[in-house]
Amino acid sequence: KKNAGDRYTISRKDDAHYMVRMKMHRVKKASNFIAFMSEVDNATFLNIHYKEDSTDGYLLMRILEIDPAGKSVTGTVATDSTLLDLKSSAAVRARLSAHINDPEFYSDTVHFIRIK
């Protein structure tokens, strides 16, 4: 978690989607996003759909750990700026695959808590 006091929660929306709620403590603002899971080279990613103003895309978070009891998820954000220029999901998957274990490809560690 980058900023102390920020809170990230995840809940099941339906069989294929999740609701991600990001509550930013410093600006007292909460945002809700729809997400889905994908697999690339045996790594699981949470694909969070982000749309605000003129920005429409996905935040890609590699899942590092899921609590065995299902109460929390730890992930890291893919921050490679070339992902923004890719025009297809196949190109994104290829870029992720090429850098799947490159620590420079990722940044902030995020901890989600599960809510019912």
C-alpha positions as CSV (number, residue, x, y, z in Angstrom):
1,K,0.0,0.0,0.0
2,K,1.5,3.3,-1.0
3,N,-0.3,5.7,1.2
4,A,-1.2,4.9,4.8
5,G,-4.9,5.0,5.4
6,D,-5.9,4.2,1.9
7,R,-8.3,1.2,1.8
8,Y,-8.8,-1.3,-0.9
9,T,-11.7,-3.8,-0.8
10,I,-12.8,-6.4,-3.3
11,S,-16.1,-8.3,-3.5
12,R,-17.7,-10.6,-6.0
13,K,-20.0,-8.8,-8.4
14,D,-21.1,-11.9,-10.4
15,D,-19.6,-15.2,-11.6
16,A,-17.0,-13.5,-13.8
17,H,-16.5,-10.0,-12.3
18,Y,-15.4,-8.3,-9.1
19,M,-16.2,-4.9,-7.6
20,V,-13.0,-3.1,-6.4
21,R,-13.4,-0.1,-4.1
22,M,-10.5,2.2,-3.6
23,K,-10.9,4.7,-0.8
24,M,-8.2,7.3,-0.7
25,H,-7.6,8.6,2.8
26,R,-5.7,11.8,1.8
27,V,-8.5,13.1,-0.4
28,K,-11.4,11.4,1.4
29,K,-12.6,10.0,-2.0
30,A,-13.9,6.5,-2.8
31,S,-14.1,5.0,-6.3
32,N,-15.7,1.8,-7.5
33,F,-14.3,-0.3,-10.4
34,I,-15.3,-3.5,-12.2
35,A,-12.6,-6.1,-12.6
36,F,-12.0,-9.6,-13.9
37,M,-9.2,-12.2,-13.5
38,S,-6.9,-13.4,-16.3
39,E,-3.9,-15.7,-16.5
40,V,-0.6,-15.1,-18.2
41,D,2.2,-17.7,-18.0
42,N,0.7,-19.2,-14.8
43,A,0.5,-15.8,-13.1
44,T,-2.9,-14.4,-12.2
45,F,-3.8,-10.8,-12.9
46,L,-6.7,-8.7,-11.7
47,N,-7.8,-6.5,-14.6
48,I,-9.4,-3.4,-13.1
49,H,-11.4,-1.3,-15.6
50,Y,-10.7,2.4,-15.1
51,K,-12.7,5.1,-16.7
52,E,-12.4,8.8,-15.7
53,D,-12.7,11.9,-17.8
54,S,-11.0,11.0,-21.1
55,T,-9.0,8.0,-19.7
56,D,-10.5,4.6,-20.4
57,G,-8.4,1.4,-19.9
58,Y,-7.3,-1.2,-17.4
59,L,-5.0,-1.2,-14.4
60,L,-3.3,-4.6,-14.4
61,M,-2.4,-6.0,-11.0
62,R,-0.4,-9.2,-10.6
63,I,-1.8,-11.3,-7.8
64,L,1.1,-12.3,-5.5
65,E,-0.8,-14.0,-2.7
66,I,-4.3,-14.9,-1.7
67,D,-5.0,-15.6,2.0
68,P,-6.0,-19.3,2.4
69,A,-9.1,-18.2,4.3
70,G,-10.0,-15.8,1.4
71,K,-9.9,-12.7,3.5
72,S,-7.1,-10.8,1.8
73,V,-5.3,-10.5,-1.5
74,T,-1.8,-9.0,-2.1
75,G,-0.8,-7.8,-5.5
76,T,1.5,-5.5,-7.4
77,V,0.7,-3.0,-10.1
78,A,2.1,-3.4,-13.7
79,T,3.4,0.1,-14.4
80,D,5.2,-0.3,-17.7
81,S,4.1,2.8,-19.7
82,T,4.4,1.0,-23.0
83,L,1.2,-1.0,-22.1
84,L,-0.7,2.2,-22.8
85,D,0.3,2.1,-26.5
86,L,-0.7,-1.5,-27.1
87,K,-3.8,-1.9,-29.3
88,S,-4.9,-5.5,-28.6
89,S,-5.3,-7.9,-25.7
90,A,-2.9,-10.3,-27.5
91,A,-0.2,-7.5,-27.5
92,V,-0.8,-6.8,-23.8
93,R,-0.5,-10.6,-23.0
94,A,2.7,-10.8,-25.0
95,R,4.2,-7.8,-23.1
96,L,3.2,-9.2,-19.8
97,S,4.6,-12.6,-20.7
98,A,8.0,-11.0,-21.7
99,H,8.3,-9.2,-18.4
100,I,6.4,-11.6,-16.1
101,N,9.2,-11.8,-13.5
102,D,10.8,-8.4,-14.1
103,P,10.6,-6.4,-10.8
104,E,11.1,-3.2,-12.7
105,F,7.8,-3.9,-14.6
106,Y,5.8,-3.5,-11.4
107,S,5.5,-0.9,-8.6
108,D,3.2,-0.5,-5.6
109,T,2.2,-3.5,-3.5
110,V,-1.5,-3.3,-2.8
111,H,-3.4,-5.2,-0.1
112,F,-7.1,-5.9,-0.6
113,I,-9.4,-7.1,2.1
114,R,-12.5,-9.1,1.2
115,I,-15.9,-8.0,2.1
116,K,-19.1,-9.9,1.8
